[in-house]
Amino acid sequence: MATAGIERAPMTQMQVGLLLESQLAGRPALNVLQFIVHFRGQTIDIAAMRQAWQQLTTRHDVLRTALDPLAVDGPVQFALPEVEVDFLHLDWTGLDSKAQDEDLPDWLAADRRQGIALGRAPNWRVRMIQFAPDHVAMVIAMHHAIMDGQSFVMLLGDLMDHYRAYRDGTTPEPKLAASPSFLEICRAIADQDLTQAQEFFRDHLAGFDEPNRLDPVFLARPAEGAPPLDGQSSKIIAHRLDLRQSQAIRDRARAAGATTANIICAAWGLVLARVSGRSEAVFGLTRAGRFISRPAMRSVGCLINTLPVRSQLAGLTLDQLLQEQRKFVAATKRFEQTPLAVISELAETPKDTPLFDSLVMFDRVSPDTFVDLMGPEGKGADSRELSQMATAMTLGVYDNPEMLIRLEYDPQRFDAAGMERLAGYVVQTLLAMSEAGDVPLAQIQSLPDAEIAALLAQGAPADPVLPAEVEAPLIDLFEAAAARFPDHLAVETVAPAQATLDQNAGPNEGLSYHELDRRANHLAQRLRLEGCSRARLSASPCRAGTITSWHCWRCSRPRRAFCPSIPITPRPAFRT
């Protein structure tokens, strides 16, 4: 192949990672972005649209780029001097509307399953599906390794500027090639000095030695997890807030000197910590990646990167948490292209264990509002995006006037009902934050009212068992069993606990009747000495497992109630 005029640059680690997850892992549909724009009530000039796409290849080098992740001298990409756009016009006008509606999802799924041949240029395609003279769907398929969301929005704007010029028979206004170009940015990323970034993230993650694990109630059951039928196997739960709620969230963040993105991260960190039984959370945050050398606000390509956010919650108020999020974003702006693989090597988590399973993505506009940026042609049009990302769980928040919150998850790993609850916790936490002052985080409620009511109802059974109906008190029955079977196992942990308060036993060990009876007697005496009585409620922070049974039993000795202080438990449940 002739090399005259061909530019070359190393692939970024983000690009390599995206390819490893899809093509090199034999999952071609993974990380393929499929954007669909329906133009309704207008006639689209197909020839002019083709000319517009062809012109874009001159302005944006990423549209002329081929990728070679297996090159001998390391993953590399090449930008050709010119390419011929992969553009087809498909005529479906011979099908009735019912057949069109039924066939389109299958066609889109088949198009995704094709994957993307990234080793050639162009490695993206455009299909114009003609449903009627005044209805055309433009389907654009690109791999995430060459395009991110912010870049695509800019690309659409450029496209429609060129389209209107060609349709009206005029010459498009000359536009210089984007500067810096995508390949220039990739070379700058490869040449960056990571010394200061490594020092920052080593300190940022110091002491974090275990990723957040969701409670099993949120995980998929073994019976679930059937293999996906097509490339769109991820599931999405969406909540759209109203104008008042959306603005209240923005205003609350601003009042603390933070941004809307900061309050989104604060809410996710709080929810993630609570559902994993931790006082902190680490999750991924997608960064724009446009400050590597000089501002690249008009450059197009895959510029994003993922950085780990550590949200340490103990002792903080809401304002303090929001300000910590703001400080992290400011401190890492110059490090936002630090490869995640490099950061992971600095962490104290076990080797080959991901730092996180969840990702937060914040954007100004959602895919369904892209058409608002397309000028007159966007009126009466609608758009959407179909894709499947490799991250197990992604919280995507789009800052439309009516904020859109989407939780995308892998149904082979997570339970559908559990994810519905989790998405509800995020919404409730954001709303609670928007209405709260600078209060301790413990006062931010994550449970919706309906779930609180259900939990409280469980504490007041319709047909309770009264003490007079029991032949002997539970304590007497237990003491009799302890006398007869002192060495028999009384309680045990059926799954590894994240931590244990018992310094003399491992997290997987149980307690015999004798040992549980001995500890309960000792602690019951301590409670009496501290003045505890039957009229008082004991709340004790602990993790689920054998240690919970011990705490519960120690409280039953002096005939007192016990409620474990699990962070997600609603405050009303502690009332006497």
Buried (B, 14 or more C-beta within 10 A) or exposed (E): EEEEEBBBBBBBBBBBBBBBBBBEEEBBBBBBBBBBBBBBEBEBBBEBBBBBBBBBBBBBBBBBBBBBBEBEEEBBBBBBEEBEBBBEBEEBEEBEEEEBEEEBEEBBBEBBEEBBBBEEBBBBBBBBBBBEEEBBBBBBBBBBBBBBBBBBBBBBEBBBBBBBBBBEEEEBEEBEEBEBBBBBBBBBBBEBEBEEBBEBBBEBBEEBEBBBBBBEEBBBEEEEEEEBEBBBBBEEBBBBBEEEBBBBBBEBBBEBEBBBBBBBBBBBBBBBBBBBBBEBBBBBBBBBBBBBBEEBEBBBBBBBBBBBBBBBBEEBBBBBBBBBBBEBBEEBEBBBBBBBEEBBEBBEBEEEEBBBBBBBBBBEBBBBBBBEBBBEBBEEBBBBBBBBBBBBBBBBBBBBEBBBBBBBBBBBBBBEEBBEBBBBBBBBBBBBBBEBEEEEBEEBBBBBEEBBEEBEEEEEEEEEEEEEEEEEEEBEEBBEBBEEEBEEBBBEBEEEBBEBBBEEBEBBBBBBBBBBBBBBEEBBEEBEEEEBEEEEEBBBEBBBBBBBBBBBBBBBBBEBBBBBEBBBBBEEBEEE
